[in-house]
Amino acid sequence: MTNTGAPTVTVTPMGKPNVTVWFELLDGDLSPLPEGSCLEDLHIHALLVHVSNIGSVAVEDVALKITSVQEKDVQVFANLFGKDHETVLEGPLAPNQEKVWTIRNDPFHPICAMRYGATVIVDPDDLIDEENENDNQAGRFLLEGCCPVETPTPTVSPTITATASPTHTETDEPTVTMSPTATWTSTPTPTKTGALEPTATWTTVSPTATVTPTETRGFCDRGFYLLDIFGQLHRAGSPPVITGSITLPGGNAMGAEKVRTDEDIAVLDGMGVVTFVSHPENTPMQDFLFQPSPAFPLGRAVDLAVTPSGEGFWVLTDFGGIYRAGTAKVTGQGALVPHTDELPLGYDIMFGPMRRPGFPNPGGASLRAVSLGVINPDGDDQANGYIILDSQGGRFLLNGDGSTVAPGTYANRPPDDPLKLLDSPTRLEPPDAYIWPFFAGMDIARDLELHPSQKGLVVFDGWGGIHPVPVDRVSNPVFYTRNDDPNDPGNLITTVGMPYIVEGFDNPETPQDEGNENIYGVDAESIFTGFNFSPGCQQGFYTLDEFGGVAVFGGVRRTSDNIGSPFSSPYFFPFMHGKKLVIY
């Protein structure tokens, strides 16, 4: 018998590896990119992919089920500017060791205003047994295709004079049905005499004036940022300083929301890409994109909501699909909230026989999703439910899993409970559920704004109409938006109301005349676009029109009869460049 000696003792390492990845974009010669760079024609960039092992065991010490490479090697997959790359980082990756993979893009002709990014996944087939399987990928927007454009110089906000008219007058108590009758007032369409005589008159100033921001301190609100369609944020008053910027030359900025109150602003474009302006590297990774096409030139994203933690967000599309990223996602599910892409909505869905009699058909109108409300009273980043508002004021009330909320589900909840916004009537008379506005056959609903308490909301229409939900509960924090004093119900808060303009407007940057009411509907081409509650002023709110005009109510006003914004901001008339306000 041959003596082989004492057997070799094999030490089994304790713990596991943990492979992570991050990347940076440099010029082709590995020099830093100048600030404000865009993706130039035929230019070459270098993406440096940093792969690290922050675990306690080297990758080679783990039994891997890899057939195409050696056990100690690490596979990495990347997509840079739309082209796939993959490699194998050969050799062991010890604890606290980093390896760098350099990728250079092939020269190509980037599309004007198209946003390009990168996604990198380490161990794409999930073959390495790691301490943390959730930090193996990174992805974000990097550059957009160069596309020089001339942006009109914004002018100062116009002087606003208002006539004595309440904010919102209900001519009749709306009839409650399963599809509620519209709560808009039957205000006659004004006769054209060169200029409209709406509720409020906007006095236009010289378009050559230069904006000089006014620092306003000691006021109940600090100021706001005005987002224009090109993605630029215009500072008004003294809100927190948000550094950085993005540029969307194609004019497809769709929305903006605060991130963790004062830290940052998230901007949404029509492709569904969300960017944190000050710190884009902190933008949660997303795995959905809606490329523009001839049928959908701006893309398909229309609205954005950011989670309370700032670590996730929801994006609404014109066809009703709700897509999630970061902490808004549900474990085990993809980005899409199930079944929300099956709704009968979209830019390409016409009203047809449902069109309101007397309005041009199609007249520029479409039946599409326009705004999203996320009900999350616990603030845990997981939606309890969703409200999708469509362009005729119809609403889709959904549970967090995308299923329809059964009528009466929250009938027994306490008064003003946020979940009651998700309920529908169980019979034809109140008080089973709230009364909602509905504008049958009209493309007029533009915004749905939840009160910060989530106890109520406002539906804002394109003529400037303000419709609180619930409309008749004095105890609800949105009651005052109907210009009814909650401390003295039945009496107006002010006799000087908000702008209300029943008119369609021409966009001077398009060849067609959208102001021709024989061809285009005064609903579809209406001018008002956004509503915001004041965070600090008593009974206050703001409205925005597409020219950038800002009107205010309640405690935001300098005097009770002055509906003009107390903060100086750009006015783009006659260009329709105003998109969204972010109030501080």
C-alpha positions in Angstrom: 0.0 0.0 0.0 1.3 3.4 -0.9 1.4 6.0 1.8 -0.1 9.2 0.3 0.5 11.2 3.5 -2.0 13.3 5.3 -4.8 14.7 3.3 -4.7 18.3 2.3 -7.1 20.4 4.4 -9.4 22.6 2.2 -10.6 25.8 3.9 -14.0 26.8 2.9 -14.2 30.6 2.9 -16.9 32.2 5.0 -19.3 34.7 3.5 -19.9 35.5 -0.1 -18.7 37.9 -2.8 -20.8 41.0 -3.7 -20.1 42.3 -7.2 -21.3 45.9 -7.9 -21.0 48.2 -10.9 -21.0 51.9 -11.7 -19.9 53.9 -14.8 -18.8 57.3 -16.0 -18.8 58.8 -19.5 -15.6 60.5 -20.8 -14.5 61.8 -24.1 -12.9 59.3 -26.4 -9.4 60.3 -25.2 -10.5 59.7 -21.6 -10.7 63.4 -20.8 -13.7 64.8 -18.8 -16.6 66.1 -20.8 -17.2 69.8 -20.8 -20.3 70.9 -18.9 -23.3 71.1 -21.1 -22.0 68.6 -23.6 -24.4 67.0 -26.1 -23.9 63.9 -28.4 -22.2 65.3 -31.5 -22.4 63.8 -34.9 -19.9 60.9 -35.4 -18.2 61.7 -32.1 -16.6 58.9 -30.0 -17.0 58.7 -26.3 -15.6 56.3 -23.7 -17.7 54.6 -21.0 -15.6 53.5 -18.1 -17.4 50.6 -16.3 -16.1 50.0 -12.8 -16.8 46.5 -11.4 -16.0 46.0 -7.7 -16.2 43.2 -5.2 -17.4 44.6 -1.9 -18.0 41.2 -0.4 -15.8 39.1 1.9 -14.9 36.4 -0.6 -13.2 36.5 -3.9 -15.3 35.5 -6.9 -12.9 32.6 -7.7 -13.7 31.0 -4.3 -17.4 30.5 -5.2 -18.7 27.5 -7.1 -20.2 29.1 -10.2 -22.5 27.3 -12.7 -20.8 28.9 -15.7 -20.4 26.9 -18.8 -19.0 29.5 -21.2 -16.2 31.0 -19.0 -13.9 29.9 -16.2 -15.3 29.8 -12.7 -13.2 32.8 -11.6 -14.3 35.1 -14.4 -17.0 37.7 -14.3 -19.4 38.4 -17.1 -20.5 42.0 -17.8 -23.1 43.2 -20.3 -23.6 46.8 -21.4 -25.8 48.8 -23.7 -24.2 52.2 -24.7 -26.2 54.6 -26.9 -28.4 51.7 -28.1 -25.7 49.2 -29.0 -25.0 46.1 -26.9 -21.5 45.2 -25.6 -20.4 42.3 -23.5 -17.2 41.0 -22.1 -15.6 38.7 -19.5 -13.3 40.1 -16.9 -10.9 37.3 -16.6 -9.1 36.3 -13.5 -10.2 36.5 -9.8 -11.9 39.5 -8.3 -10.7 39.7 -4.7 -12.6 41.5 -1.9 -12.2 45.3 -2.3 -10.7 44.9 -5.8 -12.0 46.8 -8.8 -11.6 46.2 -12.5 -12.4 48.7 -15.2 -13.8 47.9 -18.6 -13.6 50.7 -21.2 -16.2 50.8 -24.0 -16.1 53.2 -26.9 -19.1 53.8 -29.1 -19.0 53.4 -32.8 -19.4 56.8 -34.7 -23.0 57.4 -35.6 -25.5 60.2 -36.4 -27.5 60.9 -33.2 -31.0 62.1 -33.6 -31.7 65.7 -32.7 -33.0 66.0 -29.1 -33.0 62.2 -28.6 -31.8 61.2 -25.1 -29.1 58.6 -25.0 -27.9 56.6 -22.0 -26.2 53.4 -20.8 -27.2 50.3 -18.9 -24.6 48.0 -17.4 -25.3 44.6 -15.8 -22.7 42.5 -14.1 -23.3 38.7 -13.9 -26.4 39.1 -16.2 -27.3 35.4 -16.0 -27.2 35.5 -12.2 -24.6 32.8 -11.9 -22.7 34.2 -8.9 -24.0 33.5 -5.5 -23.8 36.9 -3.8 -24.5 38.6 -0.6 -26.8 41.1 -2.4 -28.3 40.2 -5.7 -29.9 43.6 -6.2 -27.0 45.9 -6.9 -25.6 44.2 -10.0 -26.8 46.8 -12.5 -26.7 50.6 -13.2 -28.4 52.7 -15.8 -29.0 56.4 -16.5 -29.4 59.1 -19.1 -26.0 60.4 -20.3 -26.3 62.8 -23.3 -28.9 64.0 -25.8 -28.3 64.4 -29.5 -27.0 67.9 -30.4 -29.7 70.0 -32.0 -29.1 73.8 -31.8 -32.3 75.7 -31.7 -33.2 79.3 -31.1 -35.3 79.7 -28.0 -37.3 82.9 -27.8 -36.2 85.3 -25.1 -38.8 85.2 -22.3 -40.5 88.3 -21.3 -41.5 89.4 -17.8 -44.8 88.3 -16.5 -47.7 90.5 -17.7 -49.6 92.8 -15.5 -52.9 91.1 -14.6 -56.1 92.9 -14.0 -59.2 91.0 -12.9 -62.9 91.7 -13.1 -65.1 91.1 -10.2 -66.0 87.5 -10.7 -65.9 84.5 -8.3 -63.5 81.7 -8.9 -66.1 79.1 -9.6 -69.9 79.4 -9.8 -72.1 76.4 -9.7 -75.2 77.2 -11.8 -76.9 74.0 -10.8 -76.2 71.2 -8.4 -74.7 68.5 -10.6 -76.7 65.3 -11.1 -74.9 62.3 -9.6 -74.8 59.3 -11.9 -72.3 56.5 -12.5 -70.8 59.0 -15.1 -71.4 62.3 -13.3 -72.7 65.3 -15.2 -70.1 68.0 -15.7 -69.8 70.5 -13.0 -68.5 73.2 -15.3 -70.5 76.4 -15.4 -72.5 77.2 -18.4 -70.7 80.5 -19.1 -71.5 81.7 -22.6 -68.7 81.8 -25.2 -67.6 85.4 -25.5 -67.9 87.2 -28.8 -64.6 87.8 -30.5 -63.8 91.5 -30.8 -60.1 91.3 -31.4 -59.4 90.4 -27.8 -61.5 88.2 -25.5 -63.2 89.6 -22.5 -62.8 86.6 -20.2 -63.1 86.6 -16.4 -59.6 88.0 -16.2 -57.8 90.2 -18.8 -54.1 89.6 -19.4 -52.3 92.8 -20.4 -49.3 91.8 -22.6 -46.1 93.8 -22.2 -43.3 94.4 -24.7 -41.8 91.0 -25.8 -38.3 92.4 -25.6 -38.2 92.9 -21.9 -35.6 90.9 -19.9 -36.5 88.9 -16.8 -34.9 90.2 -13.6 -35.6 87.7 -10.8 -36.9 89.3 -7.7 -35.7 87.9 -4.4 -38.8 87.8 -2.1 -38.4 87.0 1.5 -40.6 87.0 4.5 -43.6 85.8 2.4 -45.7 82.7 3.2 -44.4 81.0 0.0 -40.7 81.2 -1.0 -41.2 81.1 -4.8 -41.3 78.5 -7.6 -39.6 77.1 -10.6 -41.4 77.3 -14.0 -40.6 74.4 -16.3 -40.7 75.2 -20.0 -41.2 72.7 -22.8 -37.5 72.6 -23.4 -36.7 71.3 -19.9 -35.4 74.5 -18.6 -36.3 75.5 -15.0 -36.8 79.3 -14.5 -36.4 80.4 -10.9 -38.9 82.9 -9.4 -38.7 84.4 -6.0 -36.4 82.6 -3.4 -37.0 78.9 -3.7 -34.1 76.5 -2.8 -31.3 76.8 -5.4 -31.5 73.8 -7.7 -28.3 73.6 -9.7 -27.8 71.9 -13.0 -30.2 71.8 -16.0 -31.3 69.6 -18.8 -32.2 70.7 -22.3 -34.9 69.1 -24.5 -34.6 70.9 -27.9 -37.6 68.8 -29.2 -39.9 70.6 -26.7 -41.1 67.4 -25.1 -40.8 68.2 -21.4 -43.9 66.8 -19.7 -43.7 67.3 -16.0 -41.6 68.2 -12.9 -41.9 67.3 -9.3 -40.0 67.9 -6.0 -37.6 65.3 -4.7 -37.6 65.0 -0.9 -39.1 68.5 -0.5 -36.1 70.7 -1.2 -33.3 68.5 -2.4 -33.9 68.3 -6.2 -36.4 68.5 -9.0 -37.3 65.5 -11.2 -38.1 66.3 -14.8 -40.0 64.0 -17.1 -39.8 63.9 -20.9 -42.2 62.5 -23.4 -40.1 59.3 -23.8 -40.7 58.6 -20.1 -37.1 59.4 -19.0 -36.9 60.9 -15.6 -33.9 63.0 -14.6 -33.0 64.5 -11.2 -31.7 67.8 -12.3 -29.2 68.6 -9.6 -28.0 65.1 -9.0 -28.8 62.9 -12.1 -26.6 60.2 -10.7 -29.3 59.8 -7.9 -32.1 59.2 -10.4 -33.6 55.7 -9.8 -32.8 53.3 -12.6 -35.8 52.7 -14.9 -36.3 49.9 -17.5 -38.9 51.5 -19.8 -38.7 54.0 -22.6 -41.2 55.3 -25.2 -39.4 56.3 -28.3 -40.9 59.1 -30.5 -42.4 58.1 -33.8 -44.2 59.8 -36.6 -47.5 58.9 -34.9 -46.3 60.0 -31.5 -43.7 62.7 -32.1 -43.3 63.7 -28.5 -43.2 60.1 -27.1 -46.0 58.8 -24.8 -45.3 59.8 -21.2 -47.6 62.5 -19.9 -47.3 62.8 -16.1 -45.0 62.0 -13.2 -45.3 61.3 -9.4 -42.3 60.9 -7.2 -42.3 58.7 -4.1 -42.1 60.3 -0.6 -38.6 58.9 -0.1 -37.4 60.3 -3.5 -36.0 56.8 -4.3 -38.7 55.9 -6.8 -41.4 57.3 -9.2 -44.4 56.5 -11.3 -44.8 57.6 -14.9 -48.2 57.8 -16.7 -48.6 57.4 -20.5 -51.2 58.7 -22.8 -52.7 55.2 -23.1 -53.1 54.9 -19.4 -50.1 52.6 -18.7 -48.5 53.3 -15.3 -44.8 52.4 -15.1 -42.8 52.2 -11.9 -39.1 52.6 -11.0 -37.0 52.3 -7.8 -39.0 51.9 -4.5 -42.3 52.4 -6.3 -41.9 48.9 -7.8 -43.4 45.9 -6.3 -41.2 42.9 -5.5 -41.6 40.2 -8.1 -43.3 42.5 -10.6 -42.1 44.5 -13.6 -42.3 48.2 -14.2 -45.9 48.2 -15.6 -48.8 48.2 -13.1 -50.7 45.2 -14.3 -53.5 45.8 -16.9 -53.1 49.6 -17.0 -51.9 49.3 -20.6 -55.3 47.9 -21.6 -57.4 51.0 -21.2 -59.2 52.5 -24.2 -57.1 55.7 -24.2 -54.4 57.3 -26.3 -53.3 60.2 -28.5 -54.6 58.1 -31.4 -58.1 57.5 -29.8 -60.6 59.9 -31.3 -64.0 60.7 -29.7 -66.0 59.7 -32.8 -69.7 59.7 -32.2 -69.1 60.7 -28.5 -67.8 64.1 -29.6 -69.8 67.0 -28.1 -72.4 68.3 -30.6 -71.4 71.6 -32.2 -67.7 71.1 -31.7 -65.4 70.3 -34.7 -64.8 66.5 -34.9 -62.1 65.5 -34.4 -61.1 69.2 -34.0 -57.7 68.3 -32.6 -59.3 66.4 -29.7 -58.3 62.9 -28.5 -59.5 60.7 -25.6 -56.2 60.2 -23.7 -54.9 59.9 -20.1 -53.7 63.4 -18.9 -52.9 63.2 -15.2 -52.1 60.7 -12.4 -52.9 60.7 -8.7 -51.1 58.2 -6.5 -52.9 57.5 -3.2 -50.2 56.6 -0.6 -51.3 57.9 2.8 -48.8 55.8 4.6 -45.9 57.4 2.7 -44.2 54.0 2.3 -43.6 54.4 -1.5 -46.1 51.6 -2.2 -49.3 52.8 -3.9 -52.6 52.0 -2.2 -54.3 53.0 -5.3 -54.2 55.1 -8.5 -56.5 57.7 -10.1 -56.1 58.2 -13.9 -57.7 61.2 -15.3 -58.6 61.3 -19.0 -59.1 64.3 -21.2 -62.9 64.4 -20.8 -62.7 64.2 -17.1 -63.3 60.5 -16.9 -61.4 58.7 -14.1 -60.2 55.2 -13.6 -60.0 54.3 -10.0 -57.5 51.4 -9.5 -56.2 49.4 -6.6 -52.4 49.2 -6.1 -52.3 46.0 -8.2 -54.0 47.7 -11.2 -57.4 46.1 -10.6 -60.5 48.3 -10.5 -61.7 49.4 -7.1 -65.1 47.9 -6.5 -67.9 50.5 -5.8 -68.5 51.0 -2.1 -65.1 49.5 -1.1 -64.3 52.5 1.1 -67.9 53.6 1.9 -67.4 53.1 5.6 -64.1 54.9 5.9 -64.1 58.1 8.1 -65.0 61.4 6.5 -62.2 62.9 4.3 -60.2 59.7 4.4 -57.7 59.7 1.5 -58.9 56.3 0.4 -62.4 57.6 -0.2 -61.1 59.3 -3.4 -60.8 55.8 -4.8 -64.4 54.9 -4.3 -67.3 55.0 -6.8 -71.1 55.4 -6.2 -73.0 52.2 -5.4 -76.3 53.8 -6.3 -77.5 56.9 -8.1 -77.7 59.3 -5.1 -75.1 60.5 -2.6 -73.5 60.2 -0.1 -71.9 56.9 -1.2 -69.1 58.5 -3.0 -67.8 61.9 -4.1 -69.2 63.9 -7.0 -66.6 64.3 -9.9 -66.7 66.6 -12.8 -67.2 65.0 -16.2 -67.1 66.9 -19.6 -68.8 64.5 -22.0 -67.4 64.6 -25.5 -64.9 67.4 -24.7 -61.1 67.4 -24.6 -60.8 69.8 -21.7 -59.5 68.1 -18.5 -55.8 69.0 -18.0 -54.6 68.3 -14.5 -55.4 66.4 -11.3 -53.7 67.8 -8.3 -53.9 66.0 -4.9 -53.9 68.1 -1.8 -50.8 67.5 0.3 -53.0 65.8 2.9 -54.4 63.5 0.1 -57.8 64.1 1.6 -59.1 65.8 -1.6 -58.0 67.0 -5.0 -58.7 69.5 -7.7 -59.5 68.7 -11.4 -58.3 71.6 -13.5 -59.7 72.3 -17.0 -58.1 74.0 -20.0 -60.4 77.0 -19.8 -59.3 77.7 -16.2 -62.2 75.9 -14.4 -61.4 74.6 -10.9 -63.3 71.6 -9.7 -62.6 70.3 -6.2 -63.3 66.7 -5.2 -65.2 66.5 -2.9 -67.0 69.6 -4.0 -69.4 69.9 -1.0 -67.6 68.9 2.2 -66.9 72.0 4.2 -64.4 70.0 6.4 -62.3 68.9 3.4 -59.1 71.0 2.8 -60.0 71.6 -0.8 -63.4 73.2 -0.1 -62.0 76.7 -0.3 -60.9 76.2 -4.0 -64.5 76.8 -5.0 -64.2 80.3 -3.6 -66.4 79.4 -0.7 -65.3 80.3 2.8 -65.1 77.2 4.9 -65.3 79.4 8.0 -68.5 81.0 6.7 -70.0 78.6 4.1 -72.1 80.2 1.5 -70.0 83.4 1.3 -67.3 84.1 -1.2 -63.7 84.4 -0.1 -63.2 87.1 -2.7 -65.2 88.9 -5.4 -62.2 88.9 -7.7 -61.9 85.5 -9.2 -59.4 83.6 -11.4 -59.0 83.7 -15.2 -61.6 81.7 -17.2 -61.1 81.8 -21.0 -63.4 79.8 -23.2 -61.2 80.1 -26.3 -58.8 78.1 -28.4 -55.4 79.6 -29.2 -53.1 79.3 -32.2 -49.6 77.9 -31.8 -47.4 80.2 -33.9 -44.7 77.5 -34.1 -46.9 75.2 -36.2 -48.1 75.7 -39.8 -51.8 75.2 -39.0 -54.1 77.7 -37.3 -55.3 76.1 -34.1 -57.3 79.2 -33.3 -59.7 78.6 -36.2 -62.7 77.3 -34.2 -64.3 76.0 -37.4 -61.5 73.4 -37.6 -60.1 73.1 -34.1 -62.1 72.8 -30.9 -62.0 75.6 -28.3 -61.6 72.7 -25.8 -58.7 70.9 -27.5 -56.8 74.2 -28.1 -57.5 75.7 -24.7 -54.6 77.4 -22.9 -54.6 76.5 -19.2 -52.3 73.6 -18.2 -51.6 73.3 -14.5 -52.8 73.8 -10.9 -50.8 73.8 -7.7 -51.7 74.2 -4.0 -49.7 76.7 -2.1 -47.5 75.0 0.5 -47.4 78.0 2.9 -50.1 80.5 2.2 -53.5 80.2 3.8 -56.2 79.1 1.3 -53.8 79.7 -1.6 -53.2 78.1 -5.0 -51.5 78.8 -8.3 -52.6 78.3 -11.9 -50.5 78.2 -15.1 -51.2 78.8 -18.7 -49.1 77.7 -21.7 -47.8 81.2 -22.3 -46.3 81.0 -18.8 -48.9 83.2 -17.2 -49.2 82.6 -13.5 -52.4 83.5 -11.5 -52.8 83.2 -7.8 -55.6 82.9 -5.2 -56.0 83.4 -1.4 -53.0 84.1 0.8 -50.6 84.1 -2.2 -52.1 87.4 -3.4 -50.3 90.6 -2.4 -53.7 92.2 -2.3 -57.2 90.6 -2.5 -57.9 92.0 -5.9 -54.5 91.3 -7.5 -54.4 87.8 -9.1 -50.9 88.3 -10.5 -48.0 86.2 -9.1 -46.0 87.9 -6.4 -42.9 86.5 -8.0 -41.4 87.7 -11.3 -41.2 84.9 -13.9 -40.9 84.5 -17.7 -43.8 85.1 -20.0 -43.4 83.5 -23.4 -46.3 84.9 -25.3 -47.1 84.3 -28.1 -45.1 81.0 -27.7 -46.7 78.2 -25.8 -43.7 77.2 -23.7 -45.1 77.1 -20.2 -45.4 73.5 -18.8 -45.4 73.1 -15.1 -44.9 74.9 -11.8 -43.0 73.5 -8.8 -43.9 75.6 -5.7 -41.9 76.1 -2.5 
